[in-house]
Amino acid sequence: MAREKTQQQRRRPGGGPAGQIKRRNCFFCKEHVAEIDYKNVTQLRRYVSERGKIRSRRITGACRRHQVQIATAVKRAREMALLPYVAEGSEERSGGRRDRGDRGDRGDRGDR
């Protein structure tokens, strides 16, 4: 007996209308930008998160070549003090996390 695959078994996972992801086109490829300038801080801020991290290609929608240029331009802008390395107010931690030195529940060990 030959087994026939049902329609659901032949279908690739995530291939339905709900599973498809819209492919973003690279902004720089659309605009025919050859080089990304590190002095254009307003444009570079779009590719840096609130915490100061460089956003990934998955988030930005840039192609590989332009994502590498974005990363290099952001690093140069940081070096020239045009962009911050970290966001202001990043000293405060959210989520109830404590500093490594603060043990809170442990008492003074000097009383032994």
MOPAC internal coordinates of N, CA, C and O (Angstrom, degrees):
PM7 1SCF
backbone

  N    0.0000 0     0.00 0     0.00 0    0    0    0
  C    1.4455 1     0.00 0     0.00 0    1    0    0
  C    1.5223 1   109.70 1     0.00 0    2    1    0
  O    1.2310 1   121.57 1   -52.16 1    3    2    1
  N    1.2798 1   114.60 1   127.84 1    3    2    1
  C    1.4604 1   119.60 1   177.93 1    5    3    2
  C    1.5208 1   108.73 1   -88.10 1    6    5    3
  O    1.2310 1   121.94 1   -47.71 1    7    6    5
  N    1.2980 1   113.89 1   132.29 1    7    6    5
  C    1.4661 1   118.52 1   178.87 1    9    7    6
  C    1.5213 1   109.76 1   -85.39 1   10    9    7
  O    1.2310 1   121.14 1   -46.67 1   11   10    9
  N    1.2814 1   115.43 1   133.33 1   11   10    9
  C    1.4562 1   119.71 1   174.81 1   13   11   10
  C    1.5124 1   108.16 1  -107.11 1   14   13   11
  O    1.2310 1   121.81 1   -45.37 1   15   14   13
  N    1.3171 1   114.13 1   134.63 1   15   14   13
  C    1.4623 1   118.98 1   179.06 1   17   15   14
  C    1.5123 1   109.32 1   -78.62 1   18   17   15
  O    1.2310 1   121.37 1   -42.19 1   19   18   17
  N    1.2849 1   114.98 1   137.81 1   19   18   17
  C    1.4604 1   118.76 1   176.21 1   21   19   18
  C    1.5148 1   108.82 1   -73.51 1   22   21   19
  O    1.2310 1   121.73 1   -11.80 1   23   22   21
  N    1.3062 1   114.30 1   168.20 1   23   22   21
  C    1.4711 1   118.89 1  -177.55 1   25   23   22
  C    1.5175 1   111.17 1   -62.02 1   26   25   23
  O    1.2310 1   119.80 1   143.62 1   27   26   25
  N    1.3141 1   117.98 1   -36.38 1   27   26   25
  C    1.4591 1   121.16 1  -178.32 1   29   27   26
  C    1.5298 1   111.08 1   -70.08 1   30   29   27
  O    1.2310 1   119.74 1   146.78 1   31   30   29
  N    1.3219 1   118.11 1   -33.22 1   31   30   29
  C    1.4538 1   120.46 1   179.61 1   33   31   30
  C    1.5195 1   111.24 1   -72.46 1   34   33   31
  O    1.2310 1   119.93 1   149.49 1   35   34   33
  N    1.3300 1   117.73 1   -30.51 1   35   34   33
  C    1.4588 1   120.96 1   179.33 1   37   35   34
  C    1.5195 1   112.54 1   -75.86 1   38   37   35
  O    1.2310 1   120.85 1   155.04 1   39   38   37
  N    1.3114 1   115.98 1   -24.96 1   39   38   37
  C    1.4550 1   119.89 1  -176.50 1   41   39   38
  C    1.5274 1   111.10 1   -71.96 1   42   41   39
  O    1.2310 1   120.89 1   -39.77 1   43   42   41
  N    1.2917 1   115.90 1   140.23 1   43   42   41
  C    1.4660 1   120.49 1   177.98 1   45   43   42
  C    1.5233 1   109.86 1   -74.47 1   46   45   43
  O    1.2310 1   120.06 1   -32.52 1   47   46   45
  N    1.3302 1   117.50 1   147.48 1   47   46   45
  C    1.4615 1   119.24 1   179.06 1   49   47   46
  C    1.5279 1   110.85 1   -66.16 1   50   49   47
  O    1.2310 1   121.10 1   -42.77 1   51   50   49
  N    1.3226 1   115.49 1   137.23 1   51   50   49
  C    1.4570 1   120.72 1   178.59 1   53   51   50
  C    1.5056 1   114.00 1    74.00 1   54   53   51
  O    1.2310 1   119.73 1  -162.14 1   55   54   53
  N    1.3239 1   118.12 1    17.86 1   55   54   53
  C    1.4502 1   120.74 1  -174.70 1   57   55   54
  C    1.5110 1   114.96 1   -94.27 1   58   57   55
  O    1.2310 1   119.65 1   178.95 1   59   58   57
  N    1.3148 1   118.27 1    -1.05 1   59   58   57
  C    1.4527 1   120.54 1  -178.61 1   61   59   58
  C    1.5175 1   111.67 1   -78.92 1   62   61   59
  O    1.2310 1   120.64 1     0.03 1   63   62   61
  N    1.3405 1   116.38 1  -179.97 1   63   62   61
  C    1.4627 1   119.32 1  -179.80 1   65   63   62
  C    1.5213 1   112.42 1   -63.60 1   66   65   63
  O    1.2310 1   119.81 1   150.56 1   67   66   65
  N    1.3296 1   117.97 1   -29.44 1   67   66   65
  C    1.4581 1   119.91 1   179.38 1   69   67   66
  C    1.5328 1   111.64 1   -78.68 1   70   69   67
  O    1.2310 1   120.22 1   156.53 1   71   70   69
  N    1.3329 1   117.18 1   -23.47 1   71   70   69
  C    1.4523 1   120.55 1  -175.47 1   73   71   70
  C    1.5125 1   114.61 1   -91.45 1   74   73   71
  O    1.2310 1   119.47 1   169.34 1   75   74   73
  N    1.3239 1   118.62 1   -10.66 1   75   74   73
  C    1.4541 1   120.20 1  -177.67 1   77   75   74
  C    1.5150 1   110.61 1   -77.60 1   78   77   75
  O    1.2310 1   121.33 1   -38.28 1   79   78   77
  N    1.3216 1   115.06 1   141.72 1   79   78   77
  C    1.4588 1   121.61 1   178.28 1   81   79   78
  C    1.5130 1   108.10 1  -109.84 1   82   81   79
  O    1.2310 1   120.85 1   -49.00 1   83   82   81
  N    1.3132 1   115.98 1   131.00 1   83   82   81
  C    1.4617 1   119.86 1   179.70 1   85   83   82
  C    1.5179 1   109.25 1   -71.65 1   86   85   83
  O    1.2310 1   120.51 1   -53.02 1   87   86   85
  N    1.3000 1   116.64 1   126.98 1   87   86   85
  C    1.4619 1   122.39 1  -178.69 1   89   87   86
  C    1.5168 1   108.99 1   -79.47 1   90   89   87
  O    1.2310 1   120.28 1   -54.66 1   91   90   89
  N    1.3372 1   117.07 1   125.34 1   91   90   89
  C    1.4567 1   121.38 1   177.10 1   93   91   90
  C    1.5162 1   109.76 1   -83.65 1   94   93   91
  O    1.2310 1   121.10 1   -36.34 1   95   94   93
  N    1.2938 1   115.49 1   143.66 1   95   94   93
  C    1.4497 1   119.94 1   175.76 1   97   95   94
  C    1.5214 1   108.97 1   -96.12 1   98   97   95
  O    1.2310 1   120.74 1   -31.76 1   99   98   97
  N    1.3003 1   116.19 1   148.24 1   99   98   97
  C    1.4554 1   122.03 1  -177.88 1  101   99   98
  C    1.5281 1   109.45 1   -70.09 1  102  101   99
  O    1.2310 1   120.92 1   -52.31 1  103  102  101
  N    1.3342 1   115.84 1   127.69 1  103  102  101
  C    1.4592 1   121.71 1   179.52 1  105  103  102
  C    1.5235 1   110.99 1   -61.33 1  106  105  103
  O    1.2310 1   120.82 1   139.10 1  107  106  105
  N    1.3215 1   116.04 1   -40.90 1  107  106  105
  C    1.4624 1   121.07 1  -176.17 1  109  107  106
  C    1.5263 1   111.58 1   -71.63 1  110  109  107
  O    1.2310 1   120.25 1   147.30 1  111  110  109
  N    1.3319 1   117.13 1   -32.70 1  111  110  109
  C    1.4642 1   119.73 1   175.85 1  113  111  110
  C    1.5226 1   110.65 1   -69.34 1  114  113  111
  O    1.2310 1   120.39 1   141.52 1  115  114  113
  N    1.3345 1   116.85 1   -38.48 1  115  114  113
  C    1.4648 1   120.73 1   178.26 1  117  115  114
  C    1.5253 1   111.35 1   -62.82 1  118  117  115
  O    1.2310 1   121.08 1   138.69 1  119  118  117
  N    1.3266 1   115.54 1   -41.31 1  119  118  117
  C    1.4689 1   121.14 1  -177.06 1  121  119  118
  C    1.5266 1   112.69 1   -86.71 1  122  121  119
  O    1.2310 1   119.91 1  -179.76 1  123  122  121
  N    1.3149 1   117.78 1     0.24 1  123  122  121
  C    1.4687 1   124.08 1  -179.56 1  125  123  122
  C    1.5261 1   111.64 1    56.42 1  126  125  123
  O    1.2310 1   120.86 1  -130.92 1  127  126  125
  N    1.3470 1   115.97 1    49.08 1  127  126  125
  C    1.4603 1   122.23 1   177.97 1  129  127  126
  C    1.5157 1   108.06 1   -88.11 1  130  129  127
  O    1.2310 1   120.62 1   -55.92 1  131  130  129
  N    1.3241 1   116.41 1   124.08 1  131  130  129
  C    1.4644 1   120.41 1  -178.49 1  133  131  130
  C    1.5341 1   110.78 1   -82.83 1  134  133  131
  O    1.2310 1   120.06 1   132.50 1  135  134  133
  N    1.3230 1   117.50 1   -47.50 1  135  134  133
  C    1.4657 1   122.39 1  -178.49 1  137  135  134
  C    1.5169 1   109.46 1  -129.17 1  138  137  135
  O    1.2310 1   120.44 1   -36.68 1  139  138  137
  N    1.3187 1   116.76 1   143.32 1  139  138  137
  C    1.4635 1   121.72 1   177.27 1  141  139  138
  C    1.5155 1   107.91 1   -95.65 1  142  141  139
  O    1.2310 1   120.75 1   -52.94 1  143  142  141
  N    1.3375 1   116.17 1   127.06 1  143  142  141
  C    1.4571 1   121.90 1  -174.67 1  145  143  142
  C    1.5245 1   110.11 1   -88.03 1  146  145  143
  O    1.2310 1   119.85 1   -49.89 1  147  146  145
  N    1.3175 1   117.89 1   130.11 1  147  146  145
  C    1.4589 1   121.93 1   179.90 1  149  147  146
  C    1.5239 1   112.02 1   -72.06 1  150  149  147
  O    1.2310 1   119.83 1   162.84 1  151  150  149
  N    1.3359 1   117.93 1   -17.16 1  151  150  149
  C    1.4627 1   121.11 1  -179.57 1  153  151  150
  C    1.5225 1   112.88 1   -81.46 1  154  153  151
  O    1.2310 1   120.04 1   167.11 1  155  154  153
  N    1.3240 1   117.52 1   -12.89 1  155  154  153
  C    1.4619 1   121.73 1   178.61 1  157  155  154
  C    1.5305 1   108.61 1   -86.02 1  158  157  155
  O    1.2310 1   121.03 1   -99.00 1  159  158  157
  N    1.3315 1   115.63 1    81.00 1  159  158  157
  C    1.4556 1   121.60 1  -172.00 1  161  159  158
  C    1.5227 1   111.73 1   -70.01 1  162  161  159
  O    1.2310 1   120.13 1   143.96 1  163  162  161
  N    1.3264 1   117.35 1   -36.04 1  163  162  161
  C    1.4666 1   119.53 1  -178.71 1  165  163  162
  C    1.5219 1   111.01 1   -62.75 1  166  165  163
  O    1.2310 1   120.00 1   143.44 1  167  166  165
  N    1.3082 1   117.61 1   -36.56 1  167  166  165
  C    1.4605 1   120.97 1   178.08 1  169  167  166
  C    1.5317 1   110.71 1   -72.47 1  170  169  167
  O    1.2310 1   120.47 1   141.09 1  171  170  169
  N    1.3249 1   116.72 1   -38.91 1  171  170  169
  C    1.4612 1   120.14 1  -178.33 1  173  171  170
  C    1.5211 1   112.63 1   -69.86 1  174  173  171
  O    1.2310 1   119.81 1   152.54 1  175  174  173
  N    1.3314 1   117.97 1   -27.46 1  175  174  173
  C    1.4752 1   120.92 1  -179.96 1  177  175  174
  C    1.5261 1   111.64 1   -62.57 1  178  177  175
  O    1.2310 1   120.02 1   155.08 1  179  178  177
  N    1.3324 1   117.56 1   -24.92 1  179  178  177
  C    1.4618 1   120.84 1   177.72 1  181  179  178
  C    1.5191 1   111.51 1   -66.07 1  182  181  179
  O    1.2310 1   120.13 1   155.87 1  183  182  181
  N    1.3197 1   117.35 1   -24.13 1  183  182  181
  C    1.4605 1   122.49 1  -174.72 1  185  183  182
  C    1.5250 1   112.89 1  -104.73 1  186  185  183
  O    1.2310 1   120.52 1  -167.90 1  187  186  185
  N    1.3477 1   116.62 1    12.10 1  187  186  185
  C    1.4597 1   122.13 1   178.25 1  189  187  186
  C    1.5185 1   107.59 1  -123.35 1  190  189  187
  O    1.2310 1   120.09 1   -44.69 1  191  190  189
  N    1.3295 1   117.43 1   135.31 1  191  190  189
  C    1.4601 1   121.35 1  -178.61 1  193  191  190
  C    1.5280 1   110.65 1   -75.59 1  194  193  191
  O    1.2310 1   120.91 1    -3.75 1  195  194  193
  N    1.3221 1   115.86 1   176.25 1  195  194  193
  C    1.4616 1   121.23 1   179.37 1  197  195  194
  C    1.5213 1   111.52 1   -64.65 1  198  197  195
  O    1.2310 1   120.64 1   150.55 1  199  198  197
  N    1.3116 1   116.39 1   -29.45 1  199  198  197
  C    1.4683 1   120.94 1   179.88 1  201  199  198
  C    1.5268 1   112.16 1   -82.65 1  202  201  199
  O    1.2310 1   120.31 1   169.80 1  203  202  201
  N    1.3423 1   117.01 1   -10.20 1  203  202  201
  C    1.4572 1   120.64 1   178.93 1  205  203  202
  C    1.5152 1   113.88 1   102.52 1  206  205  203
  O    1.2310 1   119.75 1  -174.71 1  207  206  205
  N    1.3249 1   118.08 1     5.29 1  207  206  205
  C    1.4613 1   121.12 1  -179.50 1  209  207  206
  C    1.5287 1   110.34 1   -85.74 1  210  209  207
  O    1.2310 1   120.93 1   -32.28 1  211  210  209
  N    1.3196 1   115.82 1   147.72 1  211  210  209
  C    1.4545 1   121.18 1   176.17 1  213  211  210
  C    1.5237 1   107.94 1   -76.17 1  214  213  211
  O    1.2310 1   120.62 1   -53.17 1  215  214  213
  N    1.3339 1   116.43 1   126.83 1  215  214  213
  C    1.4533 1   120.66 1  -178.41 1  217  215  214
  C    1.5242 1   110.61 1   -72.99 1  218  217  215
  O    1.2310 1   120.94 1   -28.01 1  219  218  217
  N    1.3285 1   115.81 1   151.99 1  219  218  217
  C    1.4664 1   121.31 1  -176.54 1  221  219  218
  C    1.5217 1   111.33 1   -80.48 1  222  221  219
  O    1.2310 1   121.00 1   -12.21 1  223  222  221
  N    1.3168 1   115.69 1   167.79 1  223  222  221
  C    1.4620 1   122.09 1   178.05 1  225  223  222
  C    1.5122 1   111.44 1   -60.66 1  226  225  223
  O    1.2310 1   120.97 1   144.82 1  227  226  225
  N    1.3135 1   115.75 1   -35.18 1  227  226  225
  C    1.4616 1   120.86 1  -179.35 1  229  227  226
  C    1.5247 1   110.58 1   -61.16 1  230  229  227
  O    1.2310 1   120.48 1   143.92 1  231  230  229
  N    1.3258 1   116.68 1   -36.08 1  231  230  229
  C    1.4612 1   121.72 1  -179.28 1  233  231  230
  C    1.5244 1   110.97 1   -83.48 1  234  233  231
  O    1.2310 1   119.87 1   134.43 1  235  234  233
  N    1.3299 1   117.86 1   -45.57 1  235  234  233
  C    1.4575 1   121.48 1  -173.43 1  237  235  234
  C    1.5161 1   112.97 1   -77.36 1  238  237  235
  O    1.2310 1   120.04 1   149.61 1  239  238  237
  N    1.3225 1   117.52 1   -30.39 1  239  238  237
  C    1.4574 1   120.90 1  -177.65 1  241  239  238
  C    1.5097 1   113.17 1    81.17 1  242  241  239
  O    1.2310 1   119.79 1  -168.52 1  243  242  241
  N    1.3217 1   118.01 1    11.48 1  243  242  241
  C    1.4613 1   121.62 1   179.26 1  245  243  242
  C    1.5260 1   109.90 1   -80.81 1  246  245  243
  O    1.2310 1   121.08 1   -27.50 1  247  246  245
  N    1.3230 1   115.53 1   152.50 1  247  246  245
  C    1.4657 1   119.62 1   175.92 1  249  247  246
  C    1.5299 1   108.74 1   -74.40 1  250  249  247
  O    1.2310 1   120.63 1    -7.59 1  251  250  249
  N    1.3224 1   116.41 1   172.41 1  251  250  249
  C    1.4619 1   120.50 1  -175.20 1  253  251  250
  C    1.5208 1   111.90 1   -61.93 1  254  253  251
  O    1.2310 1   120.82 1   134.31 1  255  254  253
  N    1.3333 1   116.04 1   -45.69 1  255  254  253
  C    1.4631 1   120.47 1  -177.64 1  257  255  254
  C    1.5264 1   111.54 1   -61.57 1  258  257  255
  O    1.2310 1   120.37 1   134.63 1  259  258  257
  N    1.3212 1   116.90 1   -45.37 1  259  258  257
  C    1.4559 1   119.75 1  -178.25 1  261  259  258
  C    1.5271 1   112.13 1   -75.28 1  262  261  259
  O    1.2310 1   119.52 1   151.25 1  263  262  261
  N    1.3403 1   118.53 1   -28.75 1  263  262  261
  C    1.4567 1   120.20 1   176.16 1  265  263  262
  C    1.5245 1   110.72 1   -65.36 1  266  265  263
  O    1.2310 1   120.23 1   141.83 1  267  266  265
  N    1.3159 1   117.16 1   -38.17 1  267  266  265
  C    1.4694 1   120.84 1   176.35 1  269  267  266
  C    1.5258 1   109.77 1   -64.79 1  270  269  267
  O    1.2310 1   120.42 1   138.85 1  271  270  269
  N    1.3348 1   116.80 1   -41.15 1  271  270  269
  C    1.4621 1   120.42 1   178.25 1  273  271  270
  C    1.5285 1   111.27 1   -66.66 1  274  273  271
  O    1.2310 1   120.09 1   143.58 1  275  274  273
  N    1.3399 1   117.43 1   -36.42 1  275  274  273
  C    1.4666 1   120.96 1   176.98 1  277  275  274
  C    1.5187 1   109.93 1   -62.61 1  278  277  275
  O    1.2310 1   120.51 1   133.23 1  279  278  277
  N    1.3283 1   116.62 1   -46.77 1  279  278  277
  C    1.4637 1   121.04 1  -179.02 1  281  279  278
  C    1.5180 1   110.93 1   -61.22 1  282  281  279
  O    1.2310 1   120.15 1   136.97 1  283  282  281
  N    1.3236 1   117.32 1   -43.03 1  283  282  281
  C    1.4681 1   121.51 1   179.17 1  285  283  282
  C    1.5224 1   110.52 1   -65.26 1  286  285  283
  O    1.2310 1   120.49 1   137.95 1  287  286  285
  N    1.3381 1   116.66 1   -42.05 1  287  286  285
  C    1.4685 1   120.54 1  -179.45 1  289  287  286
  C    1.5288 1   110.98 1   -66.45 1  290  289  287
  O    1.2310 1   119.87 1   140.12 1  291  290  289
  N    1.3329 1   117.86 1   -39.88 1  291  290  289
  C    1.4653 1   121.07 1   178.43 1  293  291  290
  C    1.5277 1   109.78 1   -64.72 1  294  293  291
  O    1.2310 1   120.27 1   137.85 1  295  294  293
  N    1.3295 1   117.09 1   -42.15 1  295  294  293
  C    1.4671 1   120.34 1   179.63 1  297  295  294
  C    1.5229 1   111.24 1   -64.95 1  298  297  295
  O    1.2310 1   120.10 1   141.07 1  299  298  297
  N    1.3235 1   117.41 1   -38.93 1  299  298  297
  C    1.4661 1   120.70 1   177.33 1  301  299  298
  C    1.5223 1   110.70 1   -67.90 1  302  301  299
  O    1.2310 1   120.26 1   139.54 1  303  302  301
  N    1.3261 1   117.10 1   -40.46 1  303  302  301
  C    1.4672 1   120.84 1   179.25 1  305  303  302
  C    1.5252 1   110.76 1   -65.58 1  306  305  303
  O    1.2310 1   120.10 1   144.80 1  307  306  305
  N    1.3202 1   117.41 1   -35.20 1  307  306  305
  C    1.4660 1   120.31 1   175.52 1  309  307  306
  C    1.5182 1   110.73 1   -66.01 1  310  309  307
  O    1.2310 1   120.93 1   137.14 1  311  310  309
  N    1.3216 1   115.82 1   -42.86 1  311  310  309
  C    1.4664 1   120.80 1  -179.59 1  313  311  310
  C    1.5277 1   111.32 1   -62.66 1  314  313  311
  O    1.2310 1   120.58 1   144.07 1  315  314  313
  N    1.3310 1   116.49 1   -35.93 1  315  314  313
  C    1.4643 1   121.55 1   179.99 1  317  315  314
  C    1.5311 1   111.91 1   -86.61 1  318  317  315
  O    1.2310 1   120.02 1  -174.55 1  319  318  317
  N    1.3329 1   117.58 1     5.45 1  319  318  317
  C    1.4668 1   125.09 1   178.74 1  321  319  318
  C    1.5261 1   112.07 1    64.71 1  322  321  319
  O    1.2310 1   120.29 1  -149.82 1  323  322  321
  N    1.3281 1   117.06 1    30.18 1  323  322  321
  C    1.4558 1   120.60 1   174.00 1  325  323  322
  C    1.5271 1   110.78 1   -89.09 1  326  325  323
  O    1.2310 1   120.51 1   150.20 1  327  326  325
  N    1.3243 1   116.63 1   -29.80 1  327  326  325
  C    1.4615 1   123.01 1   175.36 1  329  327  326
  C    1.5217 1   108.43 1  -123.64 1  330  329  327
  O    1.2310 1   120.06 1   -33.88 1  331  330  329
  N    1.3424 1   117.50 1   146.12 1  331  330  329
  C    1.4709 1   119.18 1   177.54 1  333  331  330
  C    1.5319 1   111.38 1   -78.12 1  334  333  331
  O    1.2310 1   120.99 1   -27.13 1  335  334  333
  N    1.3220 1   115.72 1   152.87 1  335  334  333
  C    1.4637 1   120.30 1   175.29 1  337  335  334
  C    1.5247 1   110.35 1   -72.70 1  338  337  335
  O    1.2310 1   120.53 1   140.14 1  339  338  337
  N    1.3288 1   116.60 1   -39.86 1  339  338  337
  C    1.4622 1   122.36 1   177.46 1  341  339  338
  C    1.5213 1   108.28 1  -131.13 1  342  341  339
  O    1.2310 1   120.75 1   -19.27 1  343  342  341
  N    1.3241 1   116.17 1   160.73 1  343  342  341
  C    1.4589 1   120.70 1   179.76 1  345  343  342
  C    1.5159 1   110.17 1   -75.33 1  346  345  343
  O    1.2310 1   120.93 1   -25.85 1  347  346  345
  N    1.3222 1   115.83 1   154.15 1  347  346  345
  C    1.4609 1   120.20 1   176.75 1  349  347  346
  C    1.5143 1   109.11 1   -68.64 1  350  349  347
  O    1.2310 1   120.69 1   -35.41 1  351  350  349
  N    1.3427 1   116.28 1   144.59 1  351  350  349
  C    1.4551 1   120.28 1  -179.75 1  353  351  350
  C    1.5097 1   113.41 1    77.34 1  354  353  351
  O    1.2310 1   119.61 1  -163.70 1  355  354  353
  N    1.3177 1   118.36 1    16.30 1  355  354  353
  C    1.4594 1   120.27 1  -179.52 1  357  355  354
  C    1.5257 1   111.98 1   -79.12 1  358  357  355
  O    1.2310 1   120.44 1   176.08 1  359  358  357
  N    1.3495 1   116.77 1    -3.92 1  359  358  357
  C    1.4623 1   119.85 1   178.40 1  361  359  358
  C    1.5194 1   110.92 1   -69.44 1  362  361  359
  O    1.2310 1   120.19 1   147.96 1  363  362  361
  N    1.3354 1   117.25 1   -32.04 1  363  362  361
  C    1.4521 1   121.11 1   178.37 1  365  363  362
  C    1.5210 1   108.34 1   -77.41 1  366  365  363
  O    1.2310 1   120.84 1   -51.40 1  367  366  365
  N    1.3070 1   115.99 1   128.60 1  367  366  365
  C    1.4567 1   120.08 1   178.93 1  369  367  366
  C    1.5137 1   108.78 1  -100.62 1  370  369  367
  O    1.2310 1   120.90 1   -42.47 1  371  370  369
  N    1.2896 1   115.89 1   137.53 1  371  370  369
  C    1.4541 1   120.29 1   177.07 1  373  371  370
  C    1.5189 1   109.12 1  -100.28 1  374  373  371
  O    1.2310 1   120.97 1   -16.31 1  375  374  373
  N    1.3094 1   115.76 1   163.69 1  375  374  373
  C    1.4522 1   119.81 1   177.31 1  377  375  374
  C    1.5105 1   113.27 1    90.87 1  378  377  375
  O    1.2310 1   119.46 1  -170.47 1  379  378  377
  N    1.3204 1   118.64 1     9.53 1  379  378  377
  C    1.4498 1   121.25 1   176.01 1  381  379  378
  C    1.5166 1   114.64 1    75.32 1  382  381  379
  O    1.2310 1   119.39 1  -164.19 1  383  382  381
  N    1.2965 1   118.77 1    15.81 1  383  382  381
  C    1.4571 1   120.82 1   179.22 1  385  383  382
  C    1.5243 1   109.16 1   -78.30 1  386  385  383
  O    1.2310 1   121.17 1   -37.38 1  387  386  385
  N    1.3100 1   115.38 1   142.62 1  387  386  385
  C    1.4565 1   120.57 1   179.24 1  389  387  386
  C    1.5176 1   110.56 1  -104.78 1  390  389  387
  O    1.2310 1   121.08 1   -18.90 1  391  390  389
  N    1.3169 1   115.53 1   161.10 1  391  390  389
  C    1.4585 1   119.73 1   174.26 1  393  391  390
  C    1.5183 1   109.18 1   -66.15 1  394  393  391
  O    1.2310 1   120.61 1   -18.95 1  395  394  393
  N    1.3224 1   116.43 1   161.05 1  395  394  393
  C    1.4591 1   120.69 1  -177.50 1  397  395  394
  C    1.5316 1   111.95 1   -65.34 1  398  397  395
  O    1.2310 1   120.39 1   145.72 1  399  398  397
  N    1.3171 1   116.85 1   -34.28 1  399  398  397
  C    1.4630 1   119.85 1  -177.14 1  401  399  398
  C    1.5118 1   113.38 1   -75.37 1  402  401  399
  O    1.2310 1   119.37 1   156.83 1  403  402  401
  N    1.3239 1   118.80 1   -23.17 1  403  402  401
  C    1.4519 1   122.66 1  -176.49 1  405  403  402
  C    1.5197 1   109.39 1   -86.70 1  406  405  403
  O    1.2310 1   120.17 1   -68.46 1  407  406  405
  N    1.3292 1   117.27 1   111.54 1  407  406  405
  C    1.4602 1   121.26 1   179.85 1  409  407  406
  C    1.5211 1   112.14 1   -97.53 1  410  409  407
  O    1.2310 1   119.60 1   165.30 1  411  410  409
  N    1.3291 1   118.37 1   -14.70 1  411  410  409
  C    1.4526 1   122.90 1   172.50 1  413  411  410
  C    1.5186 1   114.12 1    64.44 1  414  413  411
  O    1.2310 1   119.01 1   105.12 1  415  414  413
  N    1.3248 1   119.49 1   -74.88 1  415  414  413
  C    1.4428 1   123.42 1  -173.48 1  417  415  414
  C    1.5322 1   113.41 1   -79.45 1  418  417  415
  O    1.2310 1   120.05 1   164.48 1  419  418  417
  N    1.3004 1   117.50 1   -15.52 1  419  418  417
  C    1.4726 1   120.13 1  -179.58 1  421  419  418
  C    1.5211 1   108.83 1   -85.36 1  422  421  419
  O    1.2310 1   121.44 1   -46.41 1  423  422  421
  N    1.2909 1   114.85 1   133.59 1  423  422  421
  C    1.4674 1   120.65 1   179.97 1  425  423  422
  C    1.5145 1   111.14 1   -82.23 1  426  425  423
  O    1.2310 1   121.57 1     3.12 1  427  426  425
  N    1.3087 1   114.61 1  -176.88 1  427  426  425
  C    1.4602 1   120.73 1   177.20 1  429  427  426
  C    1.5132 1   108.70 1   -70.74 1  430  429  427
  O    1.2310 1   119.95 1   -48.60 1  431  430  429
  N    1.2880 1   117.69 1   131.40 1  431  430  429
  C    1.4716 1   120.56 1  -178.58 1  433  431  430
  C    1.5289 1   111.82 1   -89.29 1  434  433  431
  O    1.2310 1   120.12 1  -178.50 1  435  434  433
  N    1.3093 1   117.37 1     1.50 1  435  434  433
  C    1.4643 1   120.36 1  -178.47 1  437  435  434
  C    1.5187 1   114.13 1   -77.61 1  438  437  435
  O    1.2310 1   119.08 1   174.75 1  439  438  437
  N    1.3501 1   119.36 1    -5.25 1  439  438  437
  C    1.4600 1   121.16 1  -175.37 1  441  439  438
  C    1.5318 1   112.95 1   -90.22 1  442  441  439
  O    1.2310 1   118.38 1  -171.30 1  443  442  441
  N    1.2957 1   120.69 1     8.70 1  443  442  441
  C    1.4688 1   122.74 1  -178.65 1  445  443  442
  C    1.4774 1   111.22 1   -77.86 1  446  445  443
  O    1.2310 1   120.10 1   180.00 1  447  446  445

